[in-house]
Amino acid sequence: MLKSYVSAGITFVKEAWIELSKVHFSSPKETVQATLAVVVLTFVMAIWLGLVDLGATRLVRQLLS
């Protein structure tokens, strides 16, 4: 019984190592580019949502007054 657990564990580690060797790790340049893209997109979305909120607030105030 213990032997089967050890054998299954060894098989798992071997298969995990094979899968890990297939992983592509980003270069530092790719990481910086992706980070900049996320920051810029976040900034653009913040401006868009702020403008929509401002417009909705003004519309509601007009309707309620």
Backbone as numpy.savetxt, mean C-alpha at the origin, in Angstrom:
# Nx Ny Nz CAx CAy CAz Cx Cy Cz
5.72 -39.85 14.63 4.89 -38.65 14.63 5.76 -37.40 14.63
6.73 -37.32 15.50 7.63 -36.17 15.55 8.41 -36.06 14.26
8.76 -37.24 13.70 9.52 -37.26 12.46 8.72 -36.62 11.31
7.42 -36.85 11.28 6.60 -36.26 10.21 6.50 -34.73 10.37
6.44 -34.26 11.62 6.41 -32.81 11.84 7.73 -32.17 11.41
8.83 -32.81 11.73 10.14 -32.30 11.35 10.27 -32.31 9.83
9.84 -33.39 9.20 9.90 -33.49 7.75 9.03 -32.42 7.09
7.83 -32.21 7.62 6.95 -31.18 7.07 7.56 -29.80 7.26
8.21 -29.57 8.40 8.85 -28.29 8.67 9.99 -28.03 7.71
10.79 -29.04 7.46 11.92 -28.91 6.53 11.40 -28.63 5.12
10.36 -29.34 4.72 9.77 -29.12 3.40 9.25 -27.70 3.27
8.58 -27.23 4.32 8.06 -25.87 4.30 9.17 -24.85 4.14
10.24 -25.01 4.90 11.36 -24.05 4.83 11.98 -24.08 3.45
12.15 -25.24 2.86 12.72 -25.34 1.51 11.84 -24.63 0.48
10.53 -24.88 0.57 9.60 -24.25 -0.38 9.54 -22.73 -0.17
9.58 -22.31 1.08 9.57 -20.87 1.37 10.82 -20.21 0.82
11.96 -20.87 0.95 13.22 -20.31 0.44 13.17 -20.19 -1.09
12.58 -21.18 -1.75 12.45 -21.13 -3.21 11.57 -19.95 -3.61
10.45 -19.76 -2.93 9.57 -18.64 -3.24 10.24 -17.31 -2.95
11.00 -17.23 -1.88 11.70 -15.99 -1.54 12.73 -15.63 -2.60
13.32 -16.62 -3.23 14.31 -16.33 -4.27 13.65 -15.74 -5.52
12.32 -15.90 -5.67 11.60 -15.35 -6.81 11.17 -13.90 -6.60
11.28 -13.40 -5.38 10.80 -12.05 -5.05 11.73 -11.01 -5.66
11.11 -9.97 -6.25 11.88 -8.85 -6.79 11.85 -7.72 -5.78
13.00 -7.36 -5.26 13.09 -6.25 -4.33 13.41 -4.98 -5.12
12.66 -3.93 -4.84 12.84 -2.67 -5.56 14.20 -2.06 -5.27
14.72 -1.38 -6.29 15.97 -0.64 -6.10 15.65 0.63 -5.32
16.65 1.25 -4.74 16.40 2.52 -4.04 15.77 3.58 -4.94
16.16 3.62 -6.22 15.59 4.59 -7.15 14.10 4.32 -7.35
13.72 3.05 -7.52 12.31 2.70 -7.69 11.50 3.04 -6.44
12.11 2.83 -5.28 11.44 3.13 -4.03 11.17 4.62 -3.89
12.15 5.44 -4.24 11.98 6.90 -4.18 10.91 7.35 -5.16
10.91 6.79 -6.38 9.91 7.16 -7.37 8.50 6.80 -6.90
8.35 5.62 -6.34 7.03 5.19 -5.86 6.58 6.06 -4.69
7.51 6.40 -3.80 7.17 7.25 -2.67 6.73 8.63 -3.14
7.45 9.19 -4.09 7.08 10.50 -4.62 5.71 10.46 -5.30
5.44 9.39 -6.01 4.13 9.25 -6.66 3.02 9.23 -5.63
3.23 8.52 -4.54 2.21 8.44 -3.48 2.03 9.81 -2.82
3.12 10.50 -2.55 3.03 11.82 -1.90 2.30 12.81 -2.81
2.64 12.83 -4.08 2.00 13.76 -5.02 0.51 13.43 -5.16
0.18 12.16 -5.32 -1.22 11.76 -5.45 -2.00 12.10 -4.18
-1.40 11.90 -3.03 -2.06 12.25 -1.77 -2.32 13.74 -1.70
-1.35 14.55 -2.10 -1.51 16.00 -2.10 -2.63 16.44 -3.04
-2.65 15.87 -4.23 -3.69 16.21 -5.21 -5.06 15.82 -4.68
-5.18 14.64 -4.11 -6.47 14.20 -3.56 -6.90 15.08 -2.39
-5.95 15.52 -1.56 -6.29 16.40 -0.44 -6.84 17.72 -0.94
-6.23 18.27 -1.97 -6.73 19.53 -2.54 -8.13 19.31 -3.12
-8.32 18.24 -3.89 -9.61 17.94 -4.49 -10.70 17.79 -3.42
-10.43 16.98 -2.40 -11.42 16.77 -1.35 -11.69 18.05 -0.56
-10.67 18.87 -0.37 -10.86 20.15 0.31 -11.77 21.07 -0.48
-11.58 21.11 -1.79 -12.43 21.94 -2.64 -13.86 21.44 -2.67
-14.03 20.13 -2.76 -15.37 19.56 -2.75 -16.06 19.86 -1.41
-15.33 19.71 -0.33 -15.89 20.01 1.00 -16.27 21.48 1.11
-15.42 22.35 0.63 -15.71 23.78 0.67 -16.98 24.10 -0.13
-17.08 23.52 -1.31 -18.26 23.74 -2.13 -19.52 23.20 -1.48
-19.43 22.00 -0.91 -20.60 21.41 -0.24 -21.00 22.23 0.97
-20.03 22.72 1.72 -20.33 23.55 2.89 -21.05 24.82 2.48
-20.56 25.48 1.44 -21.20 26.72 0.97 -22.62 26.44 0.46
-22.79 25.33 -0.24 -24.10 24.98 -0.76 -25.09 24.73 0.38
-24.68 24.00 1.38 -25.55 23.72 2.53 -25.87 25.01 3.27
-24.92 25.88 3.46 -25.17 27.15 4.14 -26.17 28.00 3.37
-26.05 28.00 2.02 -26.99 28.75 1.18 -28.40 28.18 1.30
-28.48 26.86 1.33 -29.79 26.21 1.42 -30.45 26.42 2.77
-29.66 26.50 3.81 -30.21 26.64 5.17 -30.47 28.09 5.57
-29.94 29.04 4.83 -30.14 30.45 5.22 -31.27 31.10 4.46
